Amino acid sequence: NMGAWTFVDRRLEGSISKAGLKKTTRPEYVGRASSASTATGFMKTHLREQEALCEKALGYKIQKPLKKS
């Protein structure tokens, strides 16, 4: 969210290449969209975004919805 992906992206690709993993797909960003704010400000929206992020990163739907603790 604060530019970390653009810093790490090419370094990950370099490490993958040096490791000889040529058949590996390119790393893909999974996270919140760029925003001036670091959070949505609404717990319900945050939990929905967090659930979608986890599903995309892990590749499967989370069975139990996230809850505020």
Predicted model as a PDB file, atoms N, CA, C, CB and O in Angstrom, pLDDT in the B-factor column:
MODEL        1                                                                  
ATOM      1  N   ASN A   1       0.819  -1.192   0.000  1.00 54.00           N  
ATOM      2  CA  ASN A   1       0.000   0.000   0.000  1.00 54.00           C  
ATOM      3  C   ASN A   1       0.866   1.260   0.000  1.00 54.00           C  
ATOM      4  CB  ASN A   1      -0.933  -0.005   1.203  1.00 54.00           C  
ATOM      5  O   ASN A   1       0.459   2.294  -0.530  1.00 54.00           O  
ATOM      6  N   MET A   2       2.025   1.179   0.576  1.00 61.00           N  
ATOM      7  CA  MET A   2       2.914   2.337   0.631  1.00 61.00           C  
ATOM      8  C   MET A   2       4.104   2.164  -0.311  1.00 61.00           C  
ATOM      9  CB  MET A   2       3.406   2.561   2.064  1.00 61.00           C  
ATOM     10  O   MET A   2       5.153   2.769  -0.085  1.00 61.00           O  
ATOM     11  N   GLY A   3       3.967   1.358  -1.355  1.00 74.00           N  
ATOM     12  CA  GLY A   3       5.018   1.206  -2.339  1.00 74.00           C  
ATOM     13  C   GLY A   3       5.931   0.008  -2.127  1.00 74.00           C  
ATOM     14  O   GLY A   3       6.895  -0.166  -2.872  1.00 74.00           O  
ATOM     15  N   ALA A   4       5.654  -0.808  -1.143  1.00 82.00           N  
ATOM     16  CA  ALA A   4       6.515  -1.963  -0.871  1.00 82.00           C  
ATOM     17  C   ALA A   4       6.536  -2.933  -2.051  1.00 82.00           C  
ATOM     18  CB  ALA A   4       6.047  -2.690   0.395  1.00 82.00           C  
ATOM     19  O   ALA A   4       7.581  -3.504  -2.361  1.00 82.00           O  
ATOM     20  N   TRP A   5       5.403  -3.123  -2.704  1.00 84.00           N  
ATOM     21  CA  TRP A   5       5.358  -4.084  -3.807  1.00 84.00           C  
ATOM     22  C   TRP A   5       6.285  -3.661  -4.942  1.00 84.00           C  
ATOM     23  CB  TRP A   5       3.925  -4.233  -4.329  1.00 84.00           C  
ATOM     24  O   TRP A   5       6.997  -4.494  -5.502  1.00 84.00           O  
ATOM     25  N   THR A   6       6.282  -2.382  -5.284  1.00 83.00           N  
ATOM     26  CA  THR A   6       7.139  -1.931  -6.380  1.00 83.00           C  
ATOM     27  C   THR A   6       8.616  -2.067  -6.003  1.00 83.00           C  
ATOM     28  CB  THR A   6       6.815  -0.470  -6.749  1.00 83.00           C  
ATOM     29  O   THR A   6       9.467  -2.195  -6.883  1.00 83.00           O  
ATOM     30  N   PHE A   7       8.920  -2.040  -4.730  1.00 85.00           N  
ATOM     31  CA  PHE A   7      10.287  -2.228  -4.257  1.00 85.00           C  
ATOM     32  C   PHE A   7      10.690  -3.705  -4.312  1.00 85.00           C  
ATOM     33  CB  PHE A   7      10.433  -1.689  -2.826  1.00 85.00           C  
ATOM     34  O   PHE A   7      11.815  -4.030  -4.692  1.00 85.00           O  
ATOM     35  N   VAL A   8       9.777  -4.591  -3.935  1.00 89.00           N  
ATOM     36  CA  VAL A   8      10.070  -6.015  -3.795  1.00 89.00           C  
ATOM     37  C   VAL A   8       9.888  -6.797  -5.093  1.00 89.00           C  
ATOM     38  CB  VAL A   8       9.194  -6.607  -2.729  1.00 89.00           C  
ATOM     39  O   VAL A   8      10.568  -7.802  -5.303  1.00 89.00           O  
ATOM     40  N   ASP A   9       8.992  -6.359  -5.958  1.00 87.00           N  
ATOM     41  CA  ASP A   9       8.625  -7.091  -7.176  1.00 87.00           C  
ATOM     42  C   ASP A   9       9.833  -7.567  -7.984  1.00 87.00           C  
ATOM     43  CB  ASP A   9       7.756  -6.220  -8.049  1.00 87.00           C  
ATOM     44  O   ASP A   9       9.983  -8.766  -8.221  1.00 87.00           O  
ATOM     45  N   ARG A  10      10.676  -6.660  -8.400  1.00 86.00           N  
ATOM     46  CA  ARG A  10      11.827  -7.023  -9.243  1.00 86.00           C  
ATOM     47  C   ARG A  10      12.850  -7.840  -8.462  1.00 86.00           C  
ATOM     48  CB  ARG A  10      12.495  -5.761  -9.812  1.00 86.00           C  
ATOM     49  O   ARG A  10      13.531  -8.686  -9.043  1.00 86.00           O  
ATOM     50  N   ARG A  11      12.970  -7.608  -7.174  1.00 90.00           N  
ATOM     51  CA  ARG A  11      13.898  -8.388  -6.359  1.00 90.00           C  
ATOM     52  C   ARG A  11      13.433  -9.852  -6.265  1.00 90.00           C  
ATOM     53  CB  ARG A  11      14.025  -7.768  -4.944  1.00 90.00           C  
ATOM     54  O   ARG A  11      14.251 -10.772  -6.285  1.00 90.00           O  
ATOM     55  N   LEU A  12      12.128 -10.051  -6.165  1.00 88.00           N  
ATOM     56  CA  LEU A  12      11.586 -11.415  -6.159  1.00 88.00           C  
ATOM     57  C   LEU A  12      11.892 -12.112  -7.486  1.00 88.00           C  
ATOM     58  CB  LEU A  12      10.055 -11.393  -5.902  1.00 88.00           C  
ATOM     59  O   LEU A  12      12.323 -13.265  -7.511  1.00 88.00           O  
ATOM     60  N   GLU A  13      11.666 -11.402  -8.571  1.00 86.00           N  
ATOM     61  CA  GLU A  13      11.949 -11.979  -9.888  1.00 86.00           C  
ATOM     62  C   GLU A  13      13.424 -12.330 -10.021  1.00 86.00           C  
ATOM     63  CB  GLU A  13      11.536 -11.007 -11.002  1.00 86.00           C  
ATOM     64  O   GLU A  13      13.765 -13.383 -10.559  1.00 86.00           O  
ATOM     65  N   GLY A  14      14.298 -11.461  -9.536  1.00 86.00           N  
ATOM     66  CA  GLY A  14      15.732 -11.725  -9.576  1.00 86.00           C  
ATOM     67  C   GLY A  14      16.102 -12.960  -8.771  1.00 86.00           C  
ATOM     68  O   GLY A  14      16.912 -13.773  -9.217  1.00 86.00           O  
ATOM     69  N   SER A  15      15.516 -13.106  -7.590  1.00 88.00           N  
ATOM     70  CA  SER A  15      15.787 -14.259  -6.730  1.00 88.00           C  
ATOM     71  C   SER A  15      15.288 -15.552  -7.371  1.00 88.00           C  
ATOM     72  CB  SER A  15      15.133 -14.066  -5.356  1.00 88.00           C  
ATOM     73  O   SER A  15      15.956 -16.585  -7.306  1.00 88.00           O  
ATOM     74  N   ILE A  16      14.115 -15.486  -7.985  1.00 85.00           N  
ATOM     75  CA  ILE A  16      13.553 -16.664  -8.660  1.00 85.00           C  
ATOM     76  C   ILE A  16      14.475 -17.084  -9.809  1.00 85.00           C  
ATOM     77  CB  ILE A  16      12.113 -16.366  -9.193  1.00 85.00           C  
ATOM     78  O   ILE A  16      14.743 -18.270 -10.006  1.00 85.00           O  
ATOM     79  N   SER A  17      14.946 -16.103 -10.549  1.00 84.00           N  
ATOM     80  CA  SER A  17      15.847 -16.381 -11.672  1.00 84.00           C  
ATOM     81  C   SER A  17      17.167 -16.980 -11.185  1.00 84.00           C  
ATOM     82  CB  SER A  17      16.115 -15.096 -12.472  1.00 84.00           C  
ATOM     83  O   SER A  17      17.640 -17.970 -11.744  1.00 84.00           O  
ATOM     84  N   LYS A  18      17.760 -16.391 -10.155  1.00 87.00           N  
ATOM     85  CA  LYS A  18      19.028 -16.893  -9.606  1.00 87.00           C  
ATOM     86  C   LYS A  18      18.884 -18.304  -9.053  1.00 87.00           C  
ATOM     87  CB  LYS A  18      19.536 -15.960  -8.509  1.00 87.00           C  
ATOM     88  O   LYS A  18      19.836 -19.084  -9.084  1.00 87.00           O  
ATOM     89  N   ALA A  19      17.690 -18.638  -8.543  1.00 87.00           N  
ATOM     90  CA  ALA A  19      17.438 -19.972  -7.997  1.00 87.00           C  
ATOM     91  C   ALA A  19      17.228 -21.001  -9.109  1.00 87.00           C  
ATOM     92  CB  ALA A  19      16.216 -19.943  -7.074  1.00 87.00           C  
ATOM     93  O   ALA A  19      17.147 -22.201  -8.847  1.00 87.00           O  
ATOM     94  N   GLY A  20      17.140 -20.520 -10.352  1.00 85.00           N  
ATOM     95  CA  GLY A  20      16.971 -21.429 -11.480  1.00 85.00           C  
ATOM     96  C   GLY A  20      15.547 -21.911 -11.661  1.00 85.00           C  
ATOM     97  O   GLY A  20      15.325 -22.952 -12.279  1.00 85.00           O  
ATOM     98  N   LEU A  21      14.584 -21.184 -11.142  1.00 81.00           N  
ATOM     99  CA  LEU A  21      13.178 -21.570 -11.252  1.00 81.00           C  
ATOM    100  C   LEU A  21      12.538 -20.868 -12.441  1.00 81.00           C  
ATOM    101  CB  LEU A  21      12.411 -21.237  -9.953  1.00 81.00           C  
ATOM    102  O   LEU A  21      11.602 -20.088 -12.267  1.00 81.00           O  
ATOM    103  N   LYS A  22      13.019 -21.128 -13.617  1.00 72.00           N  
ATOM    104  CA  LYS A  22      12.584 -20.447 -14.840  1.00 72.00           C  
ATOM    105  C   LYS A  22      11.114 -20.703 -15.183  1.00 72.00           C  
ATOM    106  CB  LYS A  22      13.451 -20.881 -15.998  1.00 72.00           C  
ATOM    107  O   LYS A  22      10.473 -19.863 -15.814  1.00 72.00           O  
ATOM    108  N   LYS A  23      10.579 -21.851 -14.775  1.00 71.00           N  
ATOM    109  CA  LYS A  23       9.200 -22.194 -15.138  1.00 71.00           C  
ATOM    110  C   LYS A  23       8.180 -21.600 -14.166  1.00 71.00           C  
ATOM    111  CB  LYS A  23       9.038 -23.706 -15.188  1.00 71.00           C  
ATOM    112  O   LYS A  23       6.975 -21.752 -14.366  1.00 71.00           O  
ATOM    113  N   THR A  24       8.646 -20.939 -13.137  1.00 68.00           N  
ATOM    114  CA  THR A  24       7.748 -20.330 -12.162  1.00 68.00           C  
ATOM    115  C   THR A  24       7.086 -19.105 -12.775  1.00 68.00           C  
ATOM    116  CB  THR A  24       8.510 -19.949 -10.871  1.00 68.00           C  
ATOM    117  O   THR A  24       7.729 -18.342 -13.495  1.00 68.00           O  
ATOM    118  N   THR A  25       5.799 -18.917 -12.489  1.00 74.00           N  
ATOM    119  CA  THR A  25       5.103 -17.742 -12.998  1.00 74.00           C  
ATOM    120  C   THR A  25       5.559 -16.493 -12.248  1.00 74.00           C  
ATOM    121  CB  THR A  25       3.577 -17.919 -12.875  1.00 74.00           C  
ATOM    122  O   THR A  25       6.088 -16.570 -11.139  1.00 74.00           O  
ATOM    123  N   ARG A  26       5.346 -15.383 -12.861  1.00 77.00           N  
ATOM    124  CA  ARG A  26       5.736 -14.091 -12.289  1.00 77.00           C  
ATOM    125  C   ARG A  26       4.921 -13.816 -11.021  1.00 77.00           C  
ATOM    126  CB  ARG A  26       5.535 -12.945 -13.327  1.00 77.00           C  
ATOM    127  O   ARG A  26       3.716 -14.068 -11.004  1.00 77.00           O  
ATOM    128  N   PRO A  27       5.559 -13.302  -9.958  1.00 80.00           N  
ATOM    129  CA  PRO A  27       4.815 -12.972  -8.738  1.00 80.00           C  
ATOM    130  C   PRO A  27       3.723 -11.946  -9.037  1.00 80.00           C  
ATOM    131  CB  PRO A  27       5.771 -12.433  -7.649  1.00 80.00           C  
ATOM    132  O   PRO A  27       3.912 -11.050  -9.859  1.00 80.00           O  
ATOM    133  N   GLU A  28       2.598 -12.084  -8.374  1.00 84.00           N  
ATOM    134  CA  GLU A  28       1.462 -11.197  -8.596  1.00 84.00           C  
ATOM    135  C   GLU A  28       1.101 -10.496  -7.295  1.00 84.00           C  
ATOM    136  CB  GLU A  28       0.249 -11.980  -9.149  1.00 84.00           C  
ATOM    137  O   GLU A  28       1.088 -11.120  -6.234  1.00 84.00           O  
ATOM    138  N   TYR A  29       0.810  -9.216  -7.372  1.00 86.00           N  
ATOM    139  CA  TYR A  29       0.417  -8.446  -6.197  1.00 86.00           C  
ATOM    140  C   TYR A  29      -0.966  -8.852  -5.741  1.00 86.00           C  
ATOM    141  CB  TYR A  29       0.457  -6.946  -6.490  1.00 86.00           C  
ATOM    142  O   TYR A  29      -1.899  -8.924  -6.541  1.00 86.00           O  
ATOM    143  N   VAL A  30      -1.097  -9.118  -4.455  1.00 86.00           N  
ATOM    144  CA  VAL A  30      -2.397  -9.387  -3.851  1.00 86.00           C  
ATOM    145  C   VAL A  30      -2.486  -8.477  -2.638  1.00 86.00           C  
ATOM    146  CB  VAL A  30      -2.577 -10.920  -3.460  1.00 86.00           C  
ATOM    147  O   VAL A  30      -1.768  -8.667  -1.657  1.00 86.00           O  
ATOM    148  N   GLY A  31      -3.360  -7.496  -2.706  1.00 82.00           N  
ATOM    149  CA  GLY A  31      -3.495  -6.552  -1.601  1.00 82.00           C  
ATOM    150  C   GLY A  31      -4.516  -5.480  -1.917  1.00 82.00           C  
ATOM    151  O   GLY A  31      -5.185  -5.522  -2.949  1.00 82.00           O  
ATOM    152  N   ARG A  32      -4.626  -4.529  -1.023  1.00 81.00           N  
ATOM    153  CA  ARG A  32      -5.566  -3.431  -1.224  1.00 81.00           C  
ATOM    154  C   ARG A  32      -5.113  -2.549  -2.373  1.00 81.00           C  
ATOM    155  CB  ARG A  32      -5.712  -2.601   0.056  1.00 81.00           C  
ATOM    156  O   ARG A  32      -3.924  -2.463  -2.679  1.00 81.00           O  
ATOM    157  N   ALA A  33      -6.060  -1.909  -2.992  1.00 79.00           N  
ATOM    158  CA  ALA A  33      -5.761  -0.952  -4.054  1.00 79.00           C  
ATOM    159  C   ALA A  33      -5.078   0.265  -3.442  1.00 79.00           C  
ATOM    160  CB  ALA A  33      -7.055  -0.537  -4.821  1.00 79.00           C  
ATOM    161  O   ALA A  33      -5.248   0.554  -2.257  1.00 79.00           O  
ATOM    162  N   SER A  34      -4.312   0.968  -4.253  1.00 76.00           N  
ATOM    163  CA  SER A  34      -3.653   2.179  -3.781  1.00 76.00           C  
ATOM    164  C   SER A  34      -4.685   3.166  -3.260  1.00 76.00           C  
ATOM    165  CB  SER A  34      -2.815   2.818  -4.902  1.00 76.00           C  
ATOM    166  O   SER A  34      -5.762   3.327  -3.835  1.00 76.00           O  
ATOM    167  N   SER A  35      -4.336   3.820  -2.164  1.00 77.00           N  
ATOM    168  CA  SER A  35      -5.268   4.748  -1.536  1.00 77.00           C  
ATOM    169  C   SER A  35      -4.497   5.725  -0.670  1.00 77.00           C  
ATOM    170  CB  SER A  35      -6.324   3.995  -0.700  1.00 77.00           C  
ATOM    171  O   SER A  35      -3.428   5.400  -0.154  1.00 77.00           O  
ATOM    172  N   ALA A  36      -5.034   6.907  -0.514  1.00 77.00           N  
ATOM    173  CA  ALA A  36      -4.412   7.895   0.369  1.00 77.00           C  
ATOM    174  C   ALA A  36      -4.572   7.482   1.825  1.00 77.00           C  
ATOM    175  CB  ALA A  36      -5.024   9.289   0.142  1.00 77.00           C  
ATOM    176  O   ALA A  36      -3.802   7.902   2.688  1.00 77.00           O  
ATOM    177  N   SER A  37      -5.575   6.656   2.089  1.00 77.00           N  
ATOM    178  CA  SER A  37      -5.856   6.192   3.442  1.00 77.00           C  
ATOM    179  C   SER A  37      -5.281   4.790   3.641  1.00 77.00           C  
ATOM    180  CB  SER A  37      -7.379   6.201   3.719  1.00 77.00           C  
ATOM    181  O   SER A  37      -5.263   3.986   2.709  1.00 77.00           O  
ATOM    182  N   THR A  38      -4.816   4.504   4.843  1.00 75.00           N  
ATOM    183  CA  THR A  38      -4.261   3.177   5.124  1.00 75.00           C  
ATOM    184  C   THR A  38      -5.345   2.159   5.476  1.00 75.00           C  
ATOM    185  CB  THR A  38      -3.254   3.265   6.262  1.00 75.00           C  
ATOM    186  O   THR A  38      -5.069   0.962   5.547  1.00 75.00           O  
ATOM    187  N   ALA A  39      -6.561   2.619   5.693  1.00 76.00           N  
ATOM    188  CA  ALA A  39      -7.665   1.714   6.041  1.00 76.00           C  
ATOM    189  C   ALA A  39      -8.978   2.293   5.515  1.00 76.00           C  
ATOM    190  CB  ALA A  39      -7.743   1.492   7.588  1.00 76.00           C  
ATOM    191  O   ALA A  39      -9.062   3.480   5.199  1.00 76.00           O  
ATOM    192  N   THR A  40      -9.998   1.442   5.425  1.00 81.00           N  
ATOM    193  CA  THR A  40     -11.282   1.883   4.895  1.00 81.00           C  
ATOM    194  C   THR A  40     -12.038   2.771   5.874  1.00 81.00           C  
ATOM    195  CB  THR A  40     -12.129   0.688   4.535  1.00 81.00           C  
ATOM    196  O   THR A  40     -12.776   3.664   5.458  1.00 81.00           O  
ATOM    197  N   GLY A  41     -11.863   2.535   7.160  1.00 86.00           N  
ATOM    198  CA  GLY A  41     -12.601   3.286   8.165  1.00 86.00           C  
ATOM    199  C   GLY A  41     -13.880   2.589   8.596  1.00 86.00           C  
ATOM    200  O   GLY A  41     -14.546   3.037   9.529  1.00 86.00           O  
ATOM    201  N   PHE A  42     -14.231   1.500   7.928  1.00 90.00           N  
ATOM    202  CA  PHE A  42     -15.431   0.741   8.271  1.00 90.00           C  
ATOM    203  C   PHE A  42     -15.056  -0.718   8.481  1.00 90.00           C  
ATOM    204  CB  PHE A  42     -16.515   0.877   7.165  1.00 90.00           C  
ATOM    205  O   PHE A  42     -14.496  -1.346   7.582  1.00 90.00           O  
ATOM    206  N   MET A  43     -15.354  -1.265   9.649  1.00 89.00           N  
ATOM    207  CA  MET A  43     -14.972  -2.636   9.973  1.00 89.00           C  
ATOM    208  C   MET A  43     -15.569  -3.638   8.996  1.00 89.00           C  
ATOM    209  CB  MET A  43     -15.403  -2.979  11.385  1.00 89.00           C  
ATOM    210  O   MET A  43     -14.888  -4.572   8.573  1.00 89.00           O  
ATOM    211  N   LYS A  44     -16.828  -3.453   8.635  1.00 88.00           N  
ATOM    212  CA  LYS A  44     -17.487  -4.393   7.717  1.00 88.00           C  
ATOM    213  C   LYS A  44     -16.772  -4.415   6.362  1.00 88.00           C  
ATOM    214  CB  LYS A  44     -18.979  -4.011   7.529  1.00 88.00           C  
ATOM    215  O   LYS A  44     -16.552  -5.482   5.789  1.00 88.00           O  
ATOM    216  N   THR A  45     -16.414  -3.245   5.860  1.00 88.00           N  
ATOM    217  CA  THR A  45     -15.697  -3.151   4.585  1.00 88.00           C  
ATOM    218  C   THR A  45     -14.311  -3.770   4.711  1.00 88.00           C  
ATOM    219  CB  THR A  45     -15.586  -1.681   4.127  1.00 88.00           C  
ATOM    220  O   THR A  45     -13.865  -4.496   3.824  1.00 88.00           O  
ATOM    221  N   HIS A  46     -13.638  -3.480   5.813  1.00 86.00           N  
ATOM    222  CA  HIS A  46     -12.307  -4.042   6.047  1.00 86.00           C  
ATOM    223  C   HIS A  46     -12.353  -5.570   6.046  1.00 86.00           C  
ATOM    224  CB  HIS A  46     -11.735  -3.531   7.381  1.00 86.00           C  
ATOM    225  O   HIS A  46     -11.526  -6.213   5.400  1.00 86.00           O  
ATOM    226  N   LEU A  47     -13.305  -6.149   6.759  1.00 85.00           N  
ATOM    227  CA  LEU A  47     -13.407  -7.609   6.837  1.00 85.00           C  
ATOM    228  C   LEU A  47     -13.712  -8.222   5.469  1.00 85.00           C  
ATOM    229  CB  LEU A  47     -14.491  -8.012   7.844  1.00 85.00           C  
ATOM    230  O   LEU A  47     -13.191  -9.283   5.129  1.00 85.00           O  
ATOM    231  N   ARG A  48     -14.559  -7.548   4.690  1.00 87.00           N  
ATOM    232  CA  ARG A  48     -14.879  -8.030   3.345  1.00 87.00           C  
ATOM    233  C   ARG A  48     -13.626  -7.975   2.456  1.00 87.00           C  
ATOM    234  CB  ARG A  48     -16.032  -7.185   2.720  1.00 87.00           C  
ATOM    235  O   ARG A  48     -13.345  -8.921   1.720  1.00 87.00           O  
ATOM    236  N   GLU A  49     -12.879  -6.872   2.526  1.00 87.00           N  
ATOM    237  CA  GLU A  49     -11.643  -6.755   1.751  1.00 87.00           C  
ATOM    238  C   GLU A  49     -10.615  -7.794   2.189  1.00 87.00           C  
ATOM    239  CB  GLU A  49     -11.057  -5.348   1.892  1.00 87.00           C  
ATOM    240  O   GLU A  49      -9.946  -8.403   1.354  1.00 87.00           O  
ATOM    241  N   GLN A  50     -10.494  -7.993   3.494  1.00 85.00           N  
ATOM    242  CA  GLN A  50      -9.537  -8.947   4.044  1.00 85.00           C  
ATOM    243  C   GLN A  50      -9.874 -10.363   3.585  1.00 85.00           C  
ATOM    244  CB  GLN A  50      -9.520  -8.872   5.581  1.00 85.00           C  
ATOM    245  O   GLN A  50      -8.979 -11.133   3.236  1.00 85.00           O  
ATOM    246  N   GLU A  51     -11.136 -10.701   3.585  1.00 87.00           N  
ATOM    247  CA  GLU A  51     -11.568 -12.032   3.146  1.00 87.00           C  
ATOM    248  C   GLU A  51     -11.248 -12.243   1.665  1.00 87.00           C  
ATOM    249  CB  GLU A  51     -13.080 -12.219   3.394  1.00 87.00           C  
ATOM    250  O   GLU A  51     -10.758 -13.304   1.278  1.00 87.00           O  
ATOM    251  N   ALA A  52     -11.525 -11.229   0.839  1.00 89.00           N  
ATOM    252  CA  ALA A  52     -11.232 -11.323  -0.594  1.00 89.00           C  
ATOM    253  C   ALA A  52      -9.728 -11.438  -0.835  1.00 89.00           C  
ATOM    254  CB  ALA A  52     -11.797 -10.099  -1.341  1.00 89.00           C  
ATOM    255  O   ALA A  52      -9.292 -12.198  -1.700  1.00 89.00           O  
ATOM    256  N   LEU A  53      -8.946 -10.694  -0.082  1.00 88.00           N  
ATOM    257  CA  LEU A  53      -7.497 -10.744  -0.200  1.00 88.00           C  
ATOM    258  C   LEU A  53      -6.977 -12.145   0.126  1.00 88.00           C  
ATOM    259  CB  LEU A  53      -6.849  -9.703   0.723  1.00 88.00           C  
ATOM    260  O   LEU A  53      -6.163 -12.697  -0.614  1.00 88.00           O  
ATOM    261  N   CYS A  54      -7.450 -12.713   1.232  1.00 88.00           N  
ATOM    262  CA  CYS A  54      -7.023 -14.062   1.632  1.00 88.00           C  
ATOM    263  C   CYS A  54      -7.425 -15.096   0.588  1.00 88.00           C  
ATOM    264  CB  CYS A  54      -7.626 -14.435   2.996  1.00 88.00           C  
ATOM    265  O   CYS A  54      -6.645 -15.996   0.276  1.00 88.00           O  
ATOM    266  N   GLU A  55      -8.629 -14.977   0.047  1.00 90.00           N  
ATOM    267  CA  GLU A  55      -9.089 -15.920  -0.972  1.00 90.00           C  
ATOM    268  C   GLU A  55      -8.211 -15.850  -2.215  1.00 90.00           C  
ATOM    269  CB  GLU A  55     -10.550 -15.639  -1.343  1.00 90.00           C  
ATOM    270  O   GLU A  55      -7.855 -16.881  -2.784  1.00 90.00           O  
ATOM    271  N   LYS A  56      -7.860 -14.634  -2.639  1.00 89.00           N  
ATOM    272  CA  LYS A  56      -7.030 -14.492  -3.838  1.00 89.00           C  
ATOM    273  C   LYS A  56      -5.613 -15.001  -3.582  1.00 89.00           C  
ATOM    274  CB  LYS A  56      -6.989 -13.023  -4.293  1.00 89.00           C  
ATOM    275  O   LYS A  56      -5.029 -15.663  -4.439  1.00 89.00           O  
ATOM    276  N   ALA A  57      -5.061 -14.696  -2.412  1.00 87.00           N  
ATOM    277  CA  ALA A  57      -3.684 -15.097  -2.100  1.00 87.00           C  
ATOM    278  C   ALA A  57      -3.565 -16.600  -1.901  1.00 87.00           C  
ATOM    279  CB  ALA A  57      -3.193 -14.374  -0.851  1.00 87.00           C  
ATOM    280  O   ALA A  57      -2.582 -17.207  -2.326  1.00 87.00           O  
ATOM    281  N   LEU A  58      -4.562 -17.208  -1.257  1.00 86.00           N  
ATOM    282  CA  LEU A  58      -4.492 -18.633  -0.931  1.00 86.00           C  
ATOM    283  C   LEU A  58      -5.111 -19.517  -2.008  1.00 86.00           C  
ATOM    284  CB  LEU A  58      -5.180 -18.891   0.386  1.00 86.00           C  
ATOM    285  O   LEU A  58      -4.824 -20.713  -2.071  1.00 86.00           O  
ATOM    286  N   GLY A  59      -5.956 -18.937  -2.852  1.00 84.00           N  
ATOM    287  CA  GLY A  59      -6.532 -19.684  -3.958  1.00 84.00           C  
ATOM    288  C   GLY A  59      -7.786 -20.472  -3.625  1.00 84.00           C  
ATOM    289  O   GLY A  59      -8.218 -21.305  -4.421  1.00 84.00           O  
ATOM    290  N   TYR A  60      -8.372 -20.228  -2.474  1.00 78.00           N  
ATOM    291  CA  TYR A  60      -9.632 -20.892  -2.156  1.00 78.00           C  
ATOM    292  C   TYR A  60     -10.460 -20.032  -1.203  1.00 78.00           C  
ATOM    293  CB  TYR A  60      -9.372 -22.281  -1.538  1.00 78.00           C  
ATOM    294  O   TYR A  60      -9.935 -19.178  -0.489  1.00 78.00           O  
ATOM    295  N   LYS A  61     -11.775 -20.285  -1.215  1.00 76.00           N  
ATOM    296  CA  LYS A  61     -12.692 -19.501  -0.388  1.00 76.00           C  
ATOM    297  C   LYS A  61     -12.558 -19.914   1.076  1.00 76.00           C  
ATOM    298  CB  LYS A  61     -14.152 -19.680  -0.869  1.00 76.00           C  
ATOM    299  O   LYS A  61     -12.494 -21.099   1.401  1.00 76.00           O  
ATOM    300  N   ILE A  62     -12.519 -18.930   1.930  1.00 71.00           N  
ATOM    301  CA  ILE A  62     -12.450 -19.188   3.369  1.00 71.00           C  
ATOM    302  C   ILE A  62     -13.827 -19.663   3.827  1.00 71.00           C  
ATOM    303  CB  ILE A  62     -11.997 -17.905   4.164  1.00 71.00           C  
ATOM    304  O   ILE A  62     -14.841 -19.026   3.539  1.00 71.00           O  
ATOM    305  N   GLN A  63     -13.853 -20.768   4.531  1.00 70.00           N  
ATOM    306  CA  GLN A  63     -15.117 -21.357   4.955  1.00 70.00           C  
ATOM    307  C   GLN A  63     -15.807 -20.560   6.066  1.00 70.00           C  
ATOM    308  CB  GLN A  63     -14.883 -22.771   5.421  1.00 70.00           C  
ATOM    309  O   GLN A  63     -17.022 -20.363   6.038  1.00 70.00           O  
ATOM    310  N   LYS A  64     -15.028 -20.111   7.030  1.00 67.00           N  
ATOM    311  CA  LYS A  64     -15.593 -19.381   8.157  1.00 67.00           C  
ATOM    312  C   LYS A  64     -15.287 -17.896   7.970  1.00 67.00           C  
ATOM    313  CB  LYS A  64     -15.024 -19.909   9.519  1.00 67.00           C  
ATOM    314  O   LYS A  64     -14.121 -17.527   7.831  1.00 67.00           O  
ATOM    315  N   PRO A  65     -16.316 -17.027   7.963  1.00 61.00           N  
ATOM    316  CA  PRO A  65     -16.065 -15.609   7.766  1.00 61.00           C  
ATOM    317  C   PRO A  65     -15.212 -15.027   8.901  1.00 61.00           C  
ATOM    318  CB  PRO A  65     -17.388 -14.853   7.660  1.00 61.00           C  
ATOM    319  O   PRO A  65     -15.305 -15.461  10.049  1.00 61.00           O  
ATOM    320  N   LEU A  66     -14.394 -14.051   8.559  1.00 60.00           N  
ATOM    321  CA  LEU A  66     -13.594 -13.371   9.566  1.00 60.00           C  
ATOM    322  C   LEU A  66     -14.508 -12.581  10.501  1.00 60.00           C  
ATOM    323  CB  LEU A  66     -12.552 -12.439   8.902  1.00 60.00           C  
ATOM    324  O   LEU A  66     -15.515 -12.026  10.062  1.00 60.00           O  
ATOM    325  N   LYS A  67     -14.167 -12.530  11.764  1.00 65.00           N  
ATOM    326  CA  LYS A  67     -14.959 -11.795  12.745  1.00 65.00           C  
ATOM    327  C   LYS A  67     -14.085 -10.813  13.482  1.00 65.00           C  
ATOM    328  CB  LYS A  67     -15.636 -12.749  13.732  1.00 65.00           C  
ATOM    329  O   LYS A  67     -12.880 -11.013  13.634  1.00 65.00           O  
ATOM    330  N   LYS A  68     -14.707  -9.760  13.931  1.00 63.00           N  
ATOM    331  CA  LYS A  68     -14.002  -8.787  14.759  1.00 63.00           C  
ATOM    332  C   LYS A  68     -13.726  -9.415  16.107  1.00 63.00           C  
ATOM    333  CB  LYS A  68     -14.819  -7.475  14.915  1.00 63.00           C  
ATOM    334  O   LYS A  68     -14.623  -9.984  16.729  1.00 63.00           O  
ATOM    335  N   SER A  69     -12.446  -9.312  16.576  1.00 58.00           N  
ATOM    336  CA  SER A  69     -12.120  -9.922  17.872  1.00 58.00           C  
ATOM    337  C   SER A  69     -11.986  -8.907  18.955  1.00 58.00           C  
ATOM    338  CB  SER A  69     -10.855 -10.713  17.781  1.00 58.00           C  
ATOM    339  O   SER A  69     -11.714  -9.261  20.103  1.00 58.00           O  
TER     340      SER A  69                                                      
ENDMDL                                                                          
END                                                                             
